[in-house]
Amino acid sequence: MCPCASISTAEVHAYAASLVERCLKLRDFGQRCTSSVIVTVLLYAAARIVSISNACAHLSKAPSDETFRQALLATLPQWAELQRRLNRALVADLPKGLLKRPQRIAIDIHEVPYHGEPLREQNEIRRGQSRHGTTHFHDYATAYVVRKGYRFTLAMAWIRQSDSYTDVLQRLLRQVRRAGVKVRLVLLDRGFFSAEVVRYLQAARTPFLMPLKAAGRRSRDPRKAPSGARRFFAQKRSGWDRHTWRGEKGRGRRVSVQICVCCLNDAGRKGKRGRYTLVYTYWGFRPGSIAWMRQTYRRRFGIETSYRQMERARIRTTTRDPLRRLLFAGIALLLRNAWVWLHLMRLASRHGTVVKLHLERLRFTDLLWNLQTFAEHFLGPDTLASPQLPPPHPLAANPT
């Protein structure tokens, strides 16, 4: 593919709409509320980061927000089936290269702040540390593949209060393997560190890498070394070790993992001096070096960028219905997958087996701008209110 290749607004919308239609399996709901209209309004709301009511008000030929709500409720299945459809849509167009060899999989949990009451039961909402003025969240776990500069979302799951981290891992890894992707290594956040998670991964023969969570008592006497996992953070030299412990409150059988201690200088970090220590726990593979461990885990940080892009395309809502909230989060992830796929299959240049991405050809904000432009052309913009969105990137394709 030539690096000067471009893509039109209609093509961007067509591919994004196809992913959403695979997920929802929409039906017409009246003359003004056809399946294509429903998809267009959803993509428009996602592109502008507004509510469905706002989107319907800004599109002159769109149905009313109440009609749209009824059409959506008539179409959506139960949450378990909706989650299966979302996961099928996420892996519908995976590159064949991802299926040929085992991949590094990054797993994390994204918290969406929630300020209301649950719709039916308390189990719908999870509690966490205070953020954005609330301790209640709708949580979504995702699994990403980390490969050659691009990241595909392979699976997502809505997490309820009663779900443990082991349940979350089991569901996500099952979905990843069902998509045909072999797991080479799982990169996990510090929050997953527990004896129960380690037991599950070791029993499933799944290699993993994650930061060690500091545990153990702090010694009041500075001459005494800390105990438990804290002793590794007190080290001043890099090295290898082993850690064995039981579960919470010292119960359950012992688990054992390898430890990598990486000590670095603060020189160059703003306002800091001295040394700091990074401690990783791993199992199921033989690392090349301490530097390799640090660089490998740093690749997991790309999942945070993916979450920021997800928030850039998540439809806003005040509904208490977790089903629609799951749908809106899923659409945001589908749009990000569509953006990666378009770059990889339409806008990348290839020289033999080497693939070079040209991200300047279509920024993620440009993709959203294309979706908004198509919706306004298809359903007509409201002349009384002009949507506010950043202009397209100078190198982006002109809308057609």
C-alpha angles and dihedrals in degrees: 000000000000114000089230091063115128137195130216129233091246091054092049091051093044094056095043091047091050091057092050093046091052088054100044103031088209128205128203114267103194133319096294096037105058123157092259090052092051092051092046092051091048092051091045092052090048092049093051095038091232137125126272090251091055092048093051090049093052095049112071096203096042120108120254118279092250092052090048091050091052091047091051094048090049090054106039118093126210116298096259092054092043090053091051091050092049091051092049090051092049093058098033095106105027115156112256090234090071090060098051100070138017115278138208109252122202117203126189143149124244118206120209109197115240126193101180141074125275117266100228112348140011090243090078093072129057126209123226144150115318112273133157090004097304143080094205124089145171102230128206124186119207137188119212131188114227111210137145099329099314131090126203122194105233102179143001134192135188108233122213128198093260094052115104125211088253090056090050093051093046093052095046096045091047090054092046092053091044087059089058097254115136116218116234098168136353117220111203137185121246090255091070093060108116138119091251093055092046092050091051095049092046092048089049091049091236116150113225143184125196140143118274115247113229109245135159135068124305111233115235089206108076090207091063121080118237119256135230119014091339091075090073092057090055093060118110098196130062118245150120130279144151131248127202125182144142130246128272115325090008094288131135130034120313122267126201131201138171119256130214116195115198116188117192138176122251090216108128095023110114114261096352135108138177127037135311131197131226116195122195129187120207143167139183102036141061113242121219098221144332090263089053090054092052095046092046093053092046088067088069090067088075087076088070089058089051090054091051089053089047090056088049089063104030114119110238119233143164094205120127090212108113089197094065091041089055090050093051092049090047093051090053091053091046090053091052090050089049090053092052092045093050091052094046099043105026111023105031124100120226130206107180107303093343115102119196119195121215103203091171089069093068122008118196090250088052090055090053091047089053091052091050092048093051092049092051091049092047100042102020125248123257106252092207095060125039116205114236114225131143112265117256121274111272091243095046120114116271113250115256 
